[in-house]
Each structure stands twice: as C-alpha cells, then as structure tokens.
Amino acid sequence: MGPILSAVGFLAVILLVLAGAYVFTRWAGEHLGAGFSGVAGGGRLRVLDRAGLGKDQAVLVVRAGQRYLLIGSTPAGVTLLAELSPEEGEAWEPPAPSAGSEQKTDFRALFQRLREKK
C-alpha cells in the first residue's frame, strides 16, 4: 500500500506543478506580453512593430514620447538606425477603435491575419 500512495502523491505533485505553470503562462501572456507588443497603453515607450531578421536579431519601430525610432537589436546591443518623421511614425500607429465597436476578435480573422503576415 505504501508504494501506491507514494506514486499517487507523486502524480498529484506533478499535476499541481503543471496546473501552476499553465495558470502562470496564461497570466504572463495577458499581463507581461501586452507591454512588449505595444498593445498596453499608458506608458511613454511603446513597441509599434517588430520584424525578426535572424537568430536574436530584430528591427523595431518604437514610439518614445512624441518621437518615432527605427531600432536594430542584436545580442551585441541596440542601435538607432533612424529617427522617423512624425508622418512616417504615425503610419505605424494602430488604428483607434471606433466609439461604438466592441473589441471582439474571432479566431478566423486572427488566423487569417497571421497567415497573411507570412
């Protein structure tokens, strides 16, 4: 009876760890990921777009206050590639939601947008 209880206890601990990891990743995806993607507002620094160029290399369009910057990111550091004009920078801004529209995103529309990006 002892080995069976030990195995059941071990499985219970594994299930608790997996459930905790699931809950944490859901929370992190909603609260931490939004700030990186630029969806979360309120801050003065926002990443408007990101394009991966290779392993650990990316080009980012960043809004810092009223300035728009094109930044290169590599493991060696971050480099300012160019400062965009206000007109160029505003083209990267997401469209403002209309007053009466709900923020509903259905899965098919989201999947279609992801397929078009490739």
C-alpha positions as CSV (number, residue, x, y, z in Angstrom):
1,M,0.0,0.0,0.0
2,G,2.9,2.3,0.7
3,P,4.4,2.4,-2.9
4,I,0.9,3.0,-4.3
5,L,0.3,6.0,-2.0
6,S,3.8,7.3,-2.9
7,A,3.0,7.1,-6.6
8,V,-0.3,8.8,-6.2
9,G,1.3,11.6,-4.2
10,F,4.0,12.0,-6.8
11,L,1.4,12.2,-9.6
12,A,-0.6,14.8,-7.5
13,V,2.5,16.9,-7.2
14,I,3.3,16.7,-10.9
15,L,-0.3,17.7,-11.7
16,L,-0.1,20.7,-9.3
17,V,3.1,21.9,-10.9
18,L,1.6,21.6,-14.4
19,A,-1.5,23.4,-13.4
20,G,0.6,26.2,-11.8
21,A,2.7,26.5,-14.9
22,Y,-0.5,26.7,-17.0
23,V,-2.0,29.4,-14.8
24,F,1.2,31.4,-14.7
25,T,1.7,31.3,-18.5
26,R,-1.9,32.5,-19.0
27,W,-1.3,35.3,-16.6
28,A,2.1,36.2,-18.1
29,G,0.6,36.2,-21.6
30,E,-2.1,38.7,-20.7
31,H,-0.1,41.0,-18.4
32,L,3.6,40.8,-19.5
33,G,3.3,40.1,-23.2
34,A,1.0,43.0,-23.9
35,G,3.6,45.6,-22.8
36,F,6.2,44.2,-25.2
37,S,3.9,44.1,-28.2
38,G,2.8,47.7,-27.7
39,V,-0.8,46.8,-27.1
40,A,-0.9,48.0,-23.5
41,G,-1.2,51.8,-23.3
42,G,-0.3,54.3,-20.7
43,G,3.5,54.2,-21.0
44,R,5.6,56.6,-22.9
45,L,7.6,53.9,-24.6
46,R,5.8,51.5,-27.0
47,V,7.0,49.0,-29.5
48,L,4.8,49.5,-32.5
49,D,6.2,46.8,-34.7
50,R,8.9,44.2,-34.7
51,A,10.5,42.2,-37.6
52,G,12.8,39.3,-36.8
53,L,15.8,39.2,-39.1
54,G,17.6,36.1,-37.8
55,K,18.5,34.4,-34.5
56,D,18.4,37.1,-31.8
57,Q,18.3,39.9,-34.4
58,A,15.3,42.2,-35.0
59,V,14.3,45.6,-36.3
60,L,11.8,47.5,-34.1
61,V,9.7,50.6,-34.6
62,V,9.4,52.3,-31.2
63,R,7.5,55.3,-30.1
64,A,9.3,57.2,-27.3
65,G,7.0,60.1,-26.2
66,Q,6.4,62.0,-29.4
67,R,9.4,60.6,-31.3
68,Y,9.4,57.5,-33.6
69,L,12.6,55.5,-33.8
70,L,13.8,52.6,-36.0
71,I,16.0,50.4,-33.8
72,G,18.1,47.4,-34.6
73,S,18.5,44.8,-31.8
74,T,21.3,42.2,-31.7
75,P,22.9,40.2,-28.9
76,A,25.8,42.8,-29.1
77,G,23.4,45.7,-28.3
78,V,20.8,48.0,-29.6
79,T,21.5,50.5,-32.4
80,L,19.5,53.5,-33.5
81,L,19.1,53.1,-37.3
82,A,16.9,56.1,-38.0
83,E,14.6,58.6,-36.5
84,L,11.3,58.6,-38.4
85,S,9.4,61.8,-39.2
86,P,6.1,62.2,-37.3
87,E,4.2,61.4,-40.6
88,E,6.2,58.2,-41.1
89,G,5.8,57.2,-37.4
90,E,2.0,57.8,-37.3
91,A,1.7,55.3,-40.2
92,W,2.9,52.6,-37.7
93,E,0.3,53.5,-35.0
94,P,-2.6,51.1,-34.7
95,P,-5.9,52.5,-35.7
96,A,-8.0,53.9,-32.9
97,P,-11.1,51.8,-32.1
98,S,-14.3,53.4,-33.1
99,A,-16.6,54.6,-30.3
100,G,-19.3,52.0,-30.6
101,S,-17.3,49.0,-31.6
102,E,-16.5,46.1,-29.3
103,Q,-13.1,44.6,-29.1
104,K,-14.1,41.2,-30.2
105,T,-11.6,39.2,-32.3
106,D,-12.9,36.0,-33.7
107,F,-10.4,33.2,-34.2
108,R,-10.8,33.0,-38.0
109,A,-10.0,36.7,-38.5
110,L,-7.0,36.4,-36.3
111,F,-5.7,33.3,-38.0
112,Q,-6.2,34.9,-41.4
113,R,-4.2,38.0,-40.4
114,L,-1.4,35.7,-39.1
115,R,-1.3,33.8,-42.4
116,E,-1.2,37.0,-44.4
117,K,1.9,38.2,-42.5
118,K,3.9,35.2,-43.7
